[in-house]
Structure formats: C-alpha cells, structure tokens
Amino acid sequence: MRILIVEDEPKIRDVLMAYFQKEGWEVDYTSDGYEAIRKFDYSQHDLIILDLMIEGLPGEEVCRLIREKSNVPIIMLTSKSREADTINGLNLGADDYIVKPFRVKEVIARIRALFRRIAPLKEEQDEPTVLTFHKGRLVVNLEDREVLVDGQPANLTATEFKLLSVFLSKPGKVYSRSDLSYKVQGYRFQGDVRTIDAHVKNLRKKIEKDHRSPEYIQTLVGTGYKFAVLPDDPKA
C-alpha cells in the first residue's frame, strides 16, 4: 500500500512514517497543499492522510480538488475538534476524521478498518451483483463497485459505496446509526452520531432525484435509516 502523508508538523509526520513503514507500507509525504496535488497527480496513492492546517493550499481545498478527480480514501488529521469542522470535512469527501492529539495505533486501526470495508464485496454477495432501481435510473454493480445514475457515474467515495452496499444487502431493514458506523467504518461511534448523518447526506446528493425528499434512503426519526426501494425484477 502506498500512502501520501500531507502534514506540516515534522514530529507527527516522522512518527507516522516510521510506524507505517513498520507495517510494510510505502510512504510519500509533503507539508504543502500545492505539492500534495502535484504528488497525487504524479503517483498513484492508495490512501491520503491529510492535515487541514498545512502550508500553501489549505487541506480543505486539497480534499475538494482530489475528490473532483479521484475516489481515493482520505483520512483527515487535524487539531480542529469542533463538530462543525468534522462535518465539513466529511461533506468535502473525507472517509474518516481523526483529531489531534491521537495515538498512532488508533490511526493504523482506522486505516485497517477503512481497507477492510472497501475490500472487494464479491464474496459477500449471495444475490446478483448488479442491481437496478426504477427501470434502470439507478444501477449498482456490487462486484465492480460502479454506480450509475441516469447512465452517468455517481462517483461515490469508498465510504459512500460501502454505506450503499450495506443498505442494499437488506432493503427495508432499519439500521441505527451505531449499526451503520460499525458496518461502514469498522467501529462504534462514540458520540459523533453526525458522522454517519454526513455520509448519508452525501450519498443522497449523488443518487437521489431530490436529496431533500429522498426516495431511496429514508430517515426514521429516532431510529435510523433504511433503503426503502426494492430492486427491479430482472425477469420483468
């Protein structure tokens, strides 16, 4: 695995690099936002660890620009601890968000959890791997990890695709935020319930006709979410 660390604090960067290399991961790094974009364009990275308060281009803008061209997993690493900052980071397309100070073992655990959830889903599927809804308006290829809306790629992030696959595994089943956090992120949330809400909001924007009045992913107040539409009958 090749990781790009975008971090302007040398001590944090060096510690992360040392631990990552012990894991056998290849590491690239920079402290500058503009350089991060150049490095990402030049090399293929499997994961980005992105601090928000960096030199040059702000981390938020780096995330936005990368998301315009790639669904590479992004973990934001920052000292901004307000809930609004977390939600903003997730709305920009981050897959996870870790607040400083942190334990490096926690970062590694988050990385492992992220890659477990974006692993190929073929072995998990007993049903057909291509599902269509509303006569093909929404097409989900679970094996190839491709989602089309009105024939156009939806460009889901890794987290958004995993979230959708959880819903599609049992349409109509109501999932609590805690259940979704465990199935999608690999760990139970600890007070940050809006993290899952943010991912659901982003997913709705990409697959719903009107994300403010969703047909597919519906909210059950005080309970959680469910995918409310059954797939098209392939024999119809």
Beta strands, then each sheet from edge to edge (+ up, - down):
strand 1: 2-6
strand 2: 26-30
strand 3: 47-51
strand 4: 74-78
strand 5: 96-99
strand 6: 130-133
strand 7: 138-141
strand 8: 146-149
strand 9: 152-153
strand 10: 217-220
strand 11: 224-227
sheet 1: 2+ 1+ 3+ 4+ 5+
sheet 2: 6+ 7- 8+ 9-
sheet 3: 10+ 11-
end
